[in-house]
Amino acid sequence: ALLDHGVRWWSDQGGAPVSYTTLDVPLHDGDGSHIHTVEYFSKGGEKGAKRAPLVCLHGYGFGTGLYFSTMPSIVGRWGGRVFALDSLGCGLSSRPRWRLAQGESADVAEVE
């Protein structure tokens, strides 16, 4: 619903028609984990076949919803497909169990 609001707002401002699709990409890690993705594209276009895709990554603790009002305008300017990804543990992506040691017993090289 939030992403729909951004697309409607962009349309109300006179922006070119934009649409999006969401997809949860499986990680095949044995836990059923996935990365949540959103692809924005111009309606009626060929999904930006002439331009390289642009990938937007949020900072720690955020998600693709951060871009709800900016992605439609970015698509209009970029002229190609635009993707937003939720990092693991953020947004609508999986939150896998922590399997490494914690505290002083953690191997810093392994954790990083």
Buried (B, 14 or more C-beta within 10 A) or exposed (E): EEBEEBBEBBBEEEBBBBBBEEEBEEBEEEEEBBBBBBBBBBEEBEBBEEEEEBEBEBEEEBBBBBBBBBBBBBBBEBEBBBBBBBBBEBBBBBEBEEEEEEEEEEEEEEEE
